[in-house]
Amino acid sequence: MTLEIILIFSSALFSIGIFGLLTRKNIVITLMSLELIFNSVVLSVVGFNRYSLNLAIMSDVSVDNFFGILSGNILGIFIICVAAGETALALAMVLALGKFKSTVELSDLSEMKN
């Protein structure tokens, strides 16, 4: 698998996520679209890290170069953790909106000012 294939797949995931984010009014579908966007970013970061490593770094594995080798993977895990926190917080908001308004449409969010 080459970097081009990974980036094409990542851009397809990103495009599907943007399309879902802009066209859907349901909050749950919007959250799934945001997760697709985050996952496409993680995929491209890990792909760039995998295919942009220098052979000198790979041959001389020491403590100093260990972070350089795993930096893309560490950033990917950080993005996944932030996305999980964001999803938990947003689902709590969805439950609160569903309890008070009995709907989960984005147009009803502006009415919850009190």
NUMAR-785731 format. One record per residue: residue number from 1; residue in three letters; x, y, z of N, C-alpha, C in turn. Coordinates in pm, 1 decimal, always signed. Last residue first. Example, Ala and Ser with C-alpha at 12.3 -4.5 7.8 and 13.67 -1.06 7.14 Angstrom:
// residues 2
<pos 2 | code SER | n_X +1285.0 | n_Y -225.0 | n_Z +708.0 | ca_X +1367.0 | ca_Y -106.0 | ca_Z +714.0 | c_X +1290.0 | c_Y +3.0 | c_Z +787.0>
<pos 1 | code ALA | n_X +1319.0 | n_Y -569.0 | n_Z +780.0 | ca_X +1230.0 | ca_Y -450.0 | ca_Z +780.0 | c_X +1320.0 | c_Y -330.0 | c_Z +780.0>
END
This chain:
// residues 114
<pos 114 | code ASN | n_X -3268.0 | n_Y +2952.6 | n_Z +2771.7 | ca_X -3300.2 | ca_Y +2969.8 | ca_Z +2914.3 | c_X -3254.3 | c_Y +2854.6 | c_Z +2993.6>
<pos 113 | code LYS | n_X -3205.8 | n_Y +2873.3 | n_Z +2512.9 | ca_X -3128.3 | ca_Y +2980.2 | ca_Z +2574.1 | c_X -3155.1 | c_Y +2995.1 | c_Z +2721.4>
<pos 112 | code MET | n_X -3274.1 | n_Y +2683.8 | n_Z +2301.1 | ca_X -3241.4 | ca_Y +2643.7 | ca_Z +2438.9 | c_X -3158.6 | c_Y +2751.2 | c_Z +2507.6>
<pos 111 | code GLU | n_X -3306.5 | n_Y +2747.1 | n_Z +2037.2 | ca_X -3418.8 | ca_Y +2775.9 | ca_Z +2124.3 | c_X -3390.2 | c_Y +2741.2 | c_Z +2269.7>
<pos 110 | code SER | n_X -3094.7 | n_Y +2657.3 | n_Z +1891.0 | ca_X -3099.1 | ca_Y +2800.7 | ca_Z +1918.3 | c_X -3212.3 | c_Y +2837.6 | c_Z +2012.6>
<pos 109 | code LEU | n_X -3148.2 | n_Y +2385.8 | n_Z +1851.5 | ca_X -3045.8 | ca_Y +2425.3 | ca_Z +1947.2 | c_X -3052.9 | c_Y +2573.1 | c_Z +1981.5>
<pos 108 | code ASP | n_X -3319.3 | n_Y +2317.2 | n_Z +1650.5 | ca_X -3377.7 | ca_Y +2338.4 | ca_Z +1782.9 | c_X -3274.8 | c_Y +2383.2 | c_Z +1885.9>
<pos 107 | code SER | n_X -3170.5 | n_Y +2261.2 | n_Z +1427.7 | ca_X -3242.7 | ca_Y +2387.8 | ca_Z +1428.4 | c_X -3304.6 | c_Y +2418.1 | c_Z +1564.4>
<pos 106 | code LEU | n_X -3076.5 | n_Y +2003.5 | n_Z +1466.1 | ca_X -2986.1 | ca_Y +2115.4 | ca_Z +1489.9 | c_X -3057.6 | c_Y +2249.5 | c_Z +1495.4>
<pos 105 | code GLU | n_X -3283.1 | n_Y +1770.7 | n_Z +1642.3 | ca_X -3252.0 | ca_Y +1846.6 | ca_Z +1522.5 | c_X -3165.4 | c_Y +1967.1 | c_Z +1557.8>
<pos 104 | code VAL | n_X -3395.5 | n_Y +1583.5 | n_Z +1816.3 | ca_X -3250.1 | ca_Y +1601.2 | ca_Z +1811.1 | c_X -3209.4 | c_Y +1671.2 | c_Z +1681.1>
<pos 103 | code THR | n_X -3667.7 | n_Y +1617.1 | n_Z +2050.1 | ca_X -3615.2 | ca_Y +1607.8 | ca_Z +1914.8 | c_X -3464.8 | c_Y +1630.1 | c_Z +1919.0>
<pos 102 | code SER | n_X -3765.4 | n_Y +1684.7 | n_Z +2300.1 | ca_X -3811.1 | ca_Y +1560.2 | ca_Z +2237.4 | c_X -3776.1 | c_Y +1552.4 | c_Z +2088.5>
<pos 101 | code LYS | n_X -3666.2 | n_Y +1888.4 | n_Z +2456.9 | ca_X -3736.3 | ca_Y +1924.7 | ca_Z +2334.0 | c_X -3798.1 | c_Y +1806.2 | c_Z +2261.2>
<pos 100 | code PHE | n_X -3551.8 | n_Y +1769.4 | n_Z +2686.6 | ca_X -3628.8 | ca_Y +1892.8 | ca_Z +2697.1 | c_X -3713.3 | c_Y +1922.8 | c_Z +2573.5>
<pos 99 | code LYS | n_X -3431.7 | n_Y +1530.1 | n_Z +2598.7 | ca_X -3516.9 | ca_Y +1529.9 | ca_Z +2718.1 | c_X -3607.0 | c_Y +1653.8 | c_Z +2722.3>
<pos 98 | code GLY | n_X -3277.5 | n_Y +1605.1 | n_Z +2381.7 | ca_X -3387.9 | ca_Y +1511.6 | ca_Z +2361.4 | c_X -3483.0 | c_Y +1507.5 | c_Z +2479.2>
<pos 97 | code LEU | n_X -3090.8 | n_Y +1766.7 | n_Z +2511.7 | ca_X -3181.4 | ca_Y +1825.7 | ca_Z +2413.3 | c_X -3301.0 | c_Y +1735.3 | c_Z +2388.9>
<pos 96 | code ALA | n_X -2962.6 | n_Y +1573.2 | n_Z +2667.5 | ca_X -3030.7 | ca_Y +1685.7 | ca_Z +2732.1 | c_X -3129.4 | c_Y +1751.6 | c_Z +2636.8>
<pos 95 | code LEU | n_X -2856.8 | n_Y +1409.9 | n_Z +2464.5 | ca_X -2953.4 | ca_Y +1355.1 | ca_Z +2559.9 | c_X -3030.4 | c_Y +1465.2 | c_Z +2631.5>
<pos 94 | code VAL | n_X -2683.8 | n_Y +1594.0 | n_Z +2346.1 | ca_X -2793.7 | ca_Y +1537.9 | ca_Z +2267.5 | c_X -2900.3 | c_Y +1480.0 | c_Z +2360.2>
<pos 93 | code MET | n_X -2501.2 | n_Y +1634.0 | n_Z +2551.8 | ca_X -2583.7 | ca_Y +1746.7 | ca_Z +2507.2 | c_X -2703.2 | c_Y +1698.7 | c_Z +2425.9>
<pos 92 | code ALA | n_X -2390.1 | n_Y +1380.6 | n_Z +2556.8 | ca_X -2459.5 | ca_Y +1430.2 | ca_Z +2675.8 | c_X -2548.3 | c_Y +1548.4 | c_Z +2640.1>
<pos 91 | code LEU | n_X -2271.1 | n_Y +1382.9 | n_Z +2306.0 | ca_X -2383.7 | ca_Y +1292.0 | ca_Z +2329.7 | c_X -2459.6 | c_Y +1329.1 | c_Z +2456.6>
<pos 90 | code ALA | n_X -2069.4 | n_Y +1571.4 | n_Z +2351.5 | ca_X -2176.6 | ca_Y +1602.7 | ca_Z +2257.1 | c_X -2295.8 | c_Y +1509.3 | c_Z +2275.3>
<pos 89 | code LEU | n_X -1904.9 | n_Y +1434.3 | n_Z +2533.1 | ca_X -1966.8 | ca_Y +1561.0 | ca_Z +2570.4 | c_X -2084.4 | c_Y +1595.2 | c_Z +2479.7>
<pos 88 | code ALA | n_X -1829.3 | n_Y +1215.2 | n_Z +2375.5 | ca_X -1898.3 | ca_Y +1194.3 | ca_Z +2503.0 | c_X -1969.9 | c_Y +1321.0 | c_Z +2547.7>
<pos 87 | code THR | n_X -1698.5 | n_Y +1344.9 | n_Z +2163.8 | ca_X -1819.6 | ca_Y +1267.2 | ca_Z +2138.2 | c_X -1897.6 | c_Y +1243.5 | c_Z +2266.2>
<pos 86 | code GLU | n_X -1479.1 | n_Y +1457.5 | n_Z +2292.7 | ca_X -1574.9 | ca_Y +1544.0 | ca_Z +2223.6 | c_X -1705.7 | c_Y +1470.7 | c_Z +2200.0>
<pos 85 | code GLY | n_X -1346.4 | n_Y +1226.1 | n_Z +2376.1 | ca_X -1397.6 | ca_Y +1322.5 | ca_Z +2473.7 | c_X -1502.3 | c_Y +1413.6 | c_Z +2414.1>
<pos 84 | code ALA | n_X -1282.3 | n_Y +1118.6 | n_Z +2124.7 | ca_X -1366.3 | ca_Y +1043.0 | ca_Z +2217.3 | c_X -1425.0 | c_Y +1134.6 | c_Z +2324.4>
<pos 83 | code ALA | n_X -1114.5 | n_Y +1316.1 | n_Z +2020.4 | ca_X -1241.7 | ca_Y +1288.1 | ca_Z +1953.9 | c_X -1335.5 | c_Y +1209.9 | c_Z +2044.3>
<pos 82 | code VAL | n_X -898.2 | n_Y +1293.2 | n_Z +2195.5 | ca_X -973.7 | ca_Y +1419.0 | ca_Z +2191.9 | c_X -1109.8 | c_Y +1396.7 | c_Z +2126.7>
<pos 81 | code CYS | n_X -815.1 | n_Y +1032.5 | n_Z +2123.9 | ca_X -858.9 | ca_Y +1062.8 | ca_Z +2261.4 | c_X -939.8 | c_Y +1191.6 | c_Z +2266.8>
<pos 80 | code ILE | n_X -742.3 | n_Y +1070.4 | n_Z +1856.5 | ca_X -850.1 | ca_Y +977.5 | ca_Z +1888.4 | c_X -903.3 | c_Y +1003.6 | c_Z +2028.7>
<pos 79 | code ILE | n_X -528.1 | n_Y +1245.7 | n_Z +1889.4 | ca_X -646.3 | ca_Y +1291.0 | ca_Z +1816.6 | c_X -765.2 | c_Y +1201.3 | c_Z +1846.7>
<pos 78 | code PHE | n_X -347.9 | n_Y +1075.0 | n_Z +2026.4 | ca_X -396.0 | ca_Y +1197.5 | ca_Z +2089.9 | c_X -522.9 | c_Y +1248.5 | c_Z +2022.2>
<pos 77 | code ILE | n_X -300.5 | n_Y +884.1 | n_Z +1829.0 | ca_X -366.1 | ca_Y +842.3 | ca_Z +1953.3 | c_X -420.7 | c_Y +963.8 | c_Z +2027.2>
<pos 76 | code GLY | n_X -168.7 | n_Y +1050.7 | n_Z +1642.6 | ca_X -293.4 | ca_Y +983.5 | ca_Z +1607.6 | c_X -369.9 | c_Y +938.9 | c_Z +1730.3>
<pos 75 | code LEU | n_X +61.2 | n_Y +1119.8 | n_Z +1785.2 | ca_X -33.7 | ca_Y +1224.9 | ca_Z +1748.2 | c_X -168.3 | c_Y +1164.9 | c_Z +1710.5>
<pos 74 | code ILE | n_X +177.3 | n_Y +865.4 | n_Z +1794.4 | ca_X +141.0 | ca_Y +932.6 | ca_Z +1919.0 | c_X +40.8 | c_Y +1044.1 | c_Z +1891.9>
<pos 73 | code ASN | n_X +223.1 | n_Y +821.7 | n_Z +1522.7 | ca_X +133.2 | ca_Y +733.0 | ca_Z +1595.9 | c_X +87.2 | c_Y +796.8 | c_Z +1726.5>
<pos 72 | code GLY | n_X +406.4 | n_Y +1026.3 | n_Z +1468.1 | ca_X +277.3 | ca_Y +1023.0 | ca_Z +1398.9 | c_X +176.8 | c_Y +935.0 | c_Z +1469.5>
<pos 71 | code SER | n_X +623.7 | n_Y +952.2 | n_Z +1634.4 | ca_X +553.5 | ca_Y +1079.2 | ca_Z +1654.3 | c_X +417.9 | c_Y +1082.7 | c_Z +1585.1>
<pos 70 | code LEU | n_X +792.8 | n_Y +731.7 | n_Z +1628.0 | ca_X +654.8 | ca_Y +712.0 | ca_Z +1671.1 | c_X +573.6 | c_Y +840.9 | c_Z +1683.4>
<pos 69 | code ILE | n_X +1037.5 | n_Y +835.9 | n_Z +1542.9 | ca_X +977.4 | ca_Y +724.4 | ca_Z +1470.6 | c_X +829.2 | c_Y +712.3 | c_Z +1503.3>
<pos 68 | code GLY | n_X +1091.3 | n_Y +1035.5 | n_Z +1726.5 | ca_X +1078.6 | ca_Y +1070.3 | ca_Z +1585.3 | c_X +1012.2 | c_Y +961.1 | c_Z +1504.9>
<pos 67 | code PHE | n_X +1120.9 | n_Y +887.8 | n_Z +1959.2 | ca_X +1004.9 | ca_Y +975.7 | ca_Z +1946.7 | c_X +983.9 | c_Y +1018.2 | c_Z +1801.6>
<pos 66 | code PHE | n_X +1363.3 | n_Y +758.7 | n_Z +1893.7 | ca_X +1242.9 | ca_Y +679.3 | ca_Z +1918.7 | c_X +1118.1 | c_Y +764.5 | c_Z +1906.3>
<pos 65 | code ASN | n_X +1592.2 | n_Y +903.4 | n_Z +1877.5 | ca_X +1515.0 | ca_Y +887.1 | ca_Z +1754.5 | c_X +1384.7 | c_Y +812.0 | c_Z +1775.3>
<pos 64 | code ASP | n_X +1688.7 | n_Y +889.7 | n_Z +2138.7 | ca_X +1662.5 | ca_Y +1020.8 | ca_Z +2078.4 | c_X +1573.4 | c_Y +1008.6 | c_Z +1955.2>
<pos 63 | code VAL | n_X +1730.4 | n_Y +621.4 | n_Z +2178.1 | ca_X +1628.3 | ca_Y +687.8 | ca_Z +2259.0 | c_X +1592.0 | c_Y +822.2 | c_Z +2197.3>
<pos 62 | code SER | n_X +1770.3 | n_Y +483.4 | n_Z +1847.5 | ca_X +1816.4 | ca_Y +513.3 | ca_Z +1982.2 | c_X +1702.8 | c_Y +583.3 | c_Z +2057.0>
<pos 61 | code VAL | n_X +1829.5 | n_Y +334.9 | n_Z +1559.7 | ca_X +1721.3 | ca_Y +346.1 | ca_Z +1657.0 | c_X +1783.0 | c_Y +364.0 | c_Z +1794.9>
<pos 60 | code ASP | n_X +1933.1 | n_Y +381.0 | n_Z +1274.9 | ca_X +1992.5 | ca_Y +419.3 | ca_Z +1402.1 | c_X +1881.7 | c_Y +442.9 | c_Z +1504.4>
<pos 59 | code SER | n_X +1763.5 | n_Y +314.5 | n_Z +1066.5 | ca_X +1878.4 | ca_Y +228.6 | ca_Z +1092.1 | c_X +1941.4 | c_Y +257.4 | c_Z +1228.2>
<pos 58 | code MET | n_X +1568.9 | n_Y +513.6 | n_Z +1068.5 | ca_X +1528.5 | ca_Y +374.8 | ca_Z +1089.2 | c_X +1647.0 | c_Y +285.2 | c_Z +1121.7>
<pos 57 | code ILE | n_X +1717.2 | n_Y +741.0 | n_Z +1013.0 | ca_X +1649.0 | ca_Y +731.6 | ca_Z +1141.3 | c_X +1613.0 | c_Y +586.9 | c_Z +1170.8>
<pos 56 | code ALA | n_X +1797.6 | n_Y +680.8 | n_Z +758.0 | ca_X +1899.7 | ca_Y +698.3 | ca_Z +861.2 | c_X +1837.6 | c_Y +689.7 | c_Z +1000.6>
<pos 55 | code LEU | n_X +1565.8 | n_Y +680.6 | n_Z +612.3 | ca_X +1629.8 | ca_Y +552.1 | ca_Z +638.0 | c_X +1738.8 | c_Y +563.3 | c_Z +743.1>
<pos 54 | code ASN | n_X +1301.2 | n_Y +883.1 | n_Z +737.9 | ca_X +1430.4 | ca_Y +873.5 | ca_Z +671.7 | c_X +1493.1 | c_Y +739.1 | c_Z +705.7>
<pos 53 | code LEU | n_X +955.4 | n_Y +865.7 | n_Z +687.3 | ca_X +1071.0 | ca_Y +841.6 | ca_Z +772.4 | c_X +1196.5 | c_Y +826.2 | c_Z +688.5>
<pos 52 | code SER | n_X +728.2 | n_Y +890.2 | n_Z +544.2 | ca_X +823.2 | ca_Y +1001.2 | ca_Z +535.7 | c_X +943.8 | c_Y +981.5 | c_Z +625.4>
<pos 51 | code TYR | n_X +550.3 | n_Y +681.5 | n_Z +580.7 | ca_X +620.1 | ca_Y +690.1 | ca_Z +453.4 | c_X +719.0 | c_Y +805.5 | c_Z +443.3>
<pos 50 | code ARG | n_X +453.5 | n_Y +713.4 | n_Z +844.8 | ca_X +506.8 | ca_Y +584.2 | ca_Z +799.7 | c_X +593.7 | c_Y +599.4 | c_Z +674.9>
<pos 49 | code ASN | n_X +360.0 | n_Y +974.0 | n_Z +855.4 | ca_X +466.7 | ca_Y +932.4 | ca_Z +945.1 | c_X +532.1 | c_Y +803.7 | c_Z +895.4>
<pos 48 | code PHE | n_X +155.0 | n_Y +964.4 | n_Z +666.0 | ca_X +271.1 | ca_Y +1050.4 | ca_Z +644.0 | c_X +388.1 | c_Y +1010.7 | c_Z +732.2>
<pos 47 | code GLY | n_X -14.8 | n_Y +782.1 | n_Z +801.9 | ca_X +41.7 | ca_Y +750.3 | ca_Z +671.0 | c_X +163.3 | c_Y +834.9 | c_Z +638.4>
<pos 46 | code VAL | n_X -80.2 | n_Y +926.6 | n_Z +1029.2 | ca_X -5.6 | ca_Y +801.5 | ca_Z +1045.2 | c_X +56.1 | c_Y +759.2 | c_Z +912.5>
<pos 45 | code VAL | n_X -216.4 | n_Y +1137.8 | n_Z +901.2 | ca_X -100.1 | ca_Y +1164.1 | ca_Z +987.4 | c_X -15.0 | c_Y +1038.8 | c_Z +1003.3>
<pos 44 | code SER | n_X -427.0 | n_Y +1006.2 | n_Z +767.5 | ca_X -325.8 | ca_Y +1077.5 | ca_Z +690.1 | c_X -200.9 | c_Y +1106.7 | c_Z +772.7>
<pos 43 | code LEU | n_X -568.2 | n_Y +898.6 | n_Z +987.9 | ca_X -515.4 | ca_Y +811.6 | ca_Z +883.0 | c_X -406.9 | c_Y +881.0 | c_Z +801.9>
<pos 42 | code VAL | n_X -642.5 | n_Y +1129.4 | n_Z +1125.7 | ca_X -554.5 | ca_Y +1031.4 | ca_Z +1189.1 | c_X -490.3 | c_Y +942.0 | c_Z +1084.7>
<pos 41 | code VAL | n_X -814.9 | n_Y +1242.8 | n_Z +934.9 | ca_X -693.5 | ca_Y +1314.7 | ca_Z +975.1 | c_X -593.3 | c_Y +1219.6 | c_Z +1039.5>
<pos 40 | code SER | n_X -1014.0 | n_Y +1051.4 | n_Z +929.7 | ca_X -937.6 | ca_Y +1076.3 | ca_Z +808.0 | c_X -808.7 | c_Y +1152.3 | c_Z +838.7>
<pos 39 | code ASN | n_X -1112.3 | n_Y +1072.6 | n_Z +1190.4 | ca_X -1045.9 | ca_Y +949.0 | ca_Z +1149.3 | c_X -966.7 | c_Y +967.0 | c_Z +1020.3>
<pos 38 | code PHE | n_X -1228.0 | n_Y +1330.1 | n_Z +1182.0 | ca_X -1115.4 | ca_Y +1302.3 | ca_Z +1271.5 | c_X -1039.3 | c_Y +1177.0 | c_Z +1229.5>
<pos 37 | code ILE | n_X -1429.9 | n_Y +1277.3 | n_Z +992.1 | ca_X -1327.8 | ca_Y +1378.5 | ca_Z +965.3 | c_X -1206.2 | c_Y +1355.1 | c_Z +1052.6>
<pos 36 | code LEU | n_X -1582.0 | n_Y +1086.4 | n_Z +1128.3 | ca_X -1519.6 | ca_Y +1052.5 | ca_Z +999.8 | c_X -1408.3 | c_Y +1150.4 | c_Z +964.7>
<pos 35 | code GLU | n_X -1668.0 | n_Y +1244.5 | n_Z +1341.7 | ca_X -1579.0 | ca_Y +1131.0 | ca_Z +1367.6 | c_X -1510.8 | c_Y +1084.2 | c_Z +1239.3>
<pos 34 | code LEU | n_X -1838.0 | n_Y +1418.3 | n_Z +1205.1 | ca_X -1718.5 | ca_Y +1471.5 | ca_Z +1270.7 | c_X -1618.7 | c_Y +1360.5 | c_Z +1301.5>
<pos 33 | code SER | n_X -2034.6 | n_Y +1232.9 | n_Z +1133.2 | ca_X -1956.7 | ca_Y +1299.5 | ca_Z +1028.6 | c_X -1829.4 | c_Y +1361.1 | c_Z +1086.3>
<pos 32 | code MET | n_X -2139.0 | n_Y +1170.8 | n_Z +1382.2 | ca_X -2072.0 | ca_Y +1064.6 | ca_Z +1305.2 | c_X -1987.4 | c_Y +1124.3 | c_Z +1193.0>
<pos 31 | code LEU | n_X -2248.9 | n_Y +1420.8 | n_Z +1443.2 | ca_X -2139.5 | ca_Y +1367.5 | ca_Z +1524.6 | c_X -2065.1 | c_Y +1255.6 | c_Z +1452.1>
<pos 30 | code THR | n_X -2449.4 | n_Y +1430.6 | n_Z +1246.3 | ca_X -2343.9 | ca_Y +1531.3 | ca_Z +1247.8 | c_X -2223.4 | c_Y +1484.3 | c_Z +1329.4>
<pos 29 | code ILE | n_X -2611.0 | n_Y +1223.6 | n_Z +1332.0 | ca_X -2544.0 | ca_Y +1211.1 | ca_Z +1201.7 | c_X -2430.0 | c_Y +1311.8 | c_Z +1191.4>
<pos 28 | code VAL | n_X -2697.3 | n_Y +1342.4 | n_Z +1570.7 | ca_X -2623.0 | ca_Y +1217.1 | ca_Z +1575.0 | c_X -2547.8 | c_Y +1194.3 | c_Z +1443.6>
<pos 27 | code ILE | n_X -2840.8 | n_Y +1565.8 | n_Z +1487.1 | ca_X -2718.0 | ca_Y +1585.0 | ca_Z +1563.4 | c_X -2633.3 | c_Y +1457.9 | c_Z +1564.2>
<pos 26 | code ASN | n_X -2965.5 | n_Y +1623.4 | n_Z +1164.0 | ca_X -2971.5 | ca_Y +1541.2 | ca_Z +1283.6 | c_X -2837.2 | c_Y +1549.7 | c_Z +1356.3>
<pos 25 | code LYS | n_X -2927.2 | n_Y +1749.9 | n_Z +929.0 | ca_X -2973.5 | ca_Y +1832.1 | ca_Z +1040.1 | c_X -2986.0 | c_Y +1753.5 | c_Z +1169.6>
<pos 24 | code ARG | n_X -2675.9 | n_Y +1736.5 | n_Z +672.0 | ca_X -2768.1 | ca_Y +1672.0 | ca_Z +766.2 | c_X -2805.2 | c_Y +1766.1 | c_Z +880.1>
<pos 23 | code THR | n_X -2488.2 | n_Y +1878.7 | n_Z +518.5 | ca_X -2621.2 | ca_Y +1852.2 | ca_Z +464.0 | c_X -2720.4 | c_Y +1795.8 | c_Z +564.3>
<pos 22 | code LEU | n_X -2240.4 | n_Y +1915.3 | n_Z +643.3 | ca_X -2307.7 | ca_Y +2030.7 | ca_Z +583.9 | c_X -2452.2 | c_Y +2003.8 | c_Z +544.1>
<pos 21 | code LEU | n_X -2165.3 | n_Y +1662.1 | n_Z +733.2 | ca_X -2170.1 | ca_Y +1773.4 | ca_Z +827.8 | c_X -2250.4 | c_Y +1890.8 | c_Z +772.9>
<pos 20 | code GLY | n_X -2162.1 | n_Y +1509.4 | n_Z +501.6 | ca_X -2258.3 | ca_Y +1479.0 | ca_Z +606.7 | c_X -2273.8 | c_Y +1591.8 | c_Z +705.5>
<pos 19 | code PHE | n_X -1947.7 | n_Y +1638.9 | n_Z +371.3 | ca_X -2080.3 | ca_Y +1633.4 | ca_Z +309.1 | c_X -2187.9 | c_Y +1605.5 | c_Z +414.0>
<pos 18 | code ILE | n_X -1739.2 | n_Y +1587.8 | n_Z +551.2 | ca_X -1780.8 | ca_Y +1726.5 | ca_Z +524.7 | c_X -1920.2 | c_Y +1730.6 | c_Z +463.7>
<pos 17 | code GLY | n_X -1730.0 | n_Y +1303.5 | n_Z +529.9 | ca_X -1757.1 | ca_Y +1369.7 | ca_Z +656.7 | c_X -1803.7 | c_Y +1513.7 | c_Z +639.6>
<pos 16 | code ILE | n_X -1662.9 | n_Y +1270.0 | n_Z +262.0 | ca_X -1789.6 | ca_Y +1215.2 | ca_Z +310.6 | c_X -1827.9 | c_Y +1281.5 | c_Z +442.2>
<pos 15 | code SER | n_X -1410.0 | n_Y +1393.8 | n_Z +267.6 | ca_X -1516.8 | ca_Y +1448.9 | ca_Z +184.5 | c_X -1653.6 | c_Y +1398.8 | c_Z +227.9>
<pos 14 | code PHE | n_X -1268.4 | n_Y +1221.8 | n_Z +438.7 | ca_X -1285.3 | ca_Y +1362.5 | ca_Z +475.0 | c_X -1400.9 | c_Y +1425.3 | c_Z +396.1>
<pos 13 | code LEU | n_X -1272.1 | n_Y +985.7 | n_Z +288.6 | ca_X -1336.2 | ca_Y +989.6 | ca_Z +420.2 | c_X -1364.1 | c_Y +1132.6 | c_Z +463.4>
<pos 12 | code ALA | n_X -1121.1 | n_Y +1079.1 | n_Z +69.9 | ca_X -1258.3 | ca_Y +1032.8 | ca_Z +48.8 | c_X -1335.2 | c_Y +1032.6 | c_Z +180.8>
<pos 11 | code SER | n_X -878.1 | n_Y +1132.7 | n_Z +194.5 | ca_X -953.7 | ca_Y +1245.0 | ca_Z +138.2 | c_X -1097.9 | c_Y +1205.6 | c_Z +107.3>
<pos 10 | code SER | n_X -807.0 | n_Y +870.3 | n_Z +264.6 | ca_X -826.4 | ca_Y +970.8 | ca_Z +368.0 | c_X -906.6 | c_Y +1089.6 | c_Z +315.5>
<pos 9 | code PHE | n_X -777.5 | n_Y +754.1 | n_Z +12.2 | ca_X -879.2 | ca_Y +702.5 | ca_Z +103.9 | c_X -910.0 | c_Y +803.5 | c_Z +213.9>
<pos 8 | code ILE | n_X -563.7 | n_Y +911.5 | n_Z -76.1 | ca_X -690.0 | ca_Y +911.2 | ca_Z -151.2 | c_X -803.4 | c_Y +861.3 | c_Z -62.6>
<pos 7 | code LEU | n_X -367.7 | n_Y +844.4 | n_Z +112.7 | ca_X -417.2 | ca_Y +982.2 | ca_Z +106.8 | c_X -547.0 | c_Y +993.4 | c_Z +27.8>
<pos 6 | code ILE | n_X -331.2 | n_Y +571.9 | n_Z +53.0 | ca_X -374.6 | ca_Y +612.0 | ca_Z +186.8 | c_X -432.6 | c_Y +753.1 | c_Z +184.3>
<pos 5 | code ILE | n_X -239.5 | n_Y +591.1 | n_Z -207.1 | ca_X -364.7 | ca_Y +520.5 | ca_Z -180.4 | c_X -419.7 | c_Y +560.1 | c_Z -43.8>
<pos 4 | code GLU | n_X +1.1 | n_Y +730.5 | n_Z -165.6 | ca_X -103.5 | ca_Y +789.1 | ca_Z -249.0 | c_X -238.9 | c_Y +723.6 | c_Z -222.4>
<pos 3 | code LEU | n_X +158.9 | n_Y +556.8 | n_Z -19.6 | ca_X +109.0 | ca_Y +677.5 | ca_Z +45.8 | c_X -4.5 | c_Y +740.1 | c_Z -34.6>
<pos 2 | code THR | n_X +62.7 | n_Y +213.1 | n_Z -88.7 | ca_X +146.3 | ca_Y +331.9 | ca_Z -102.2 | c_X +81.3 | c_Y +450.4 | c_Z -31.1>
<pos 1 | code MET | n_X +84.7 | n_Y -117.1 | n_Z +0.0 | ca_X +0.0 | ca_Y +0.0 | ca_Z +0.0 | c_X +89.7 | c_Y +124.0 | c_Z +0.0>
END
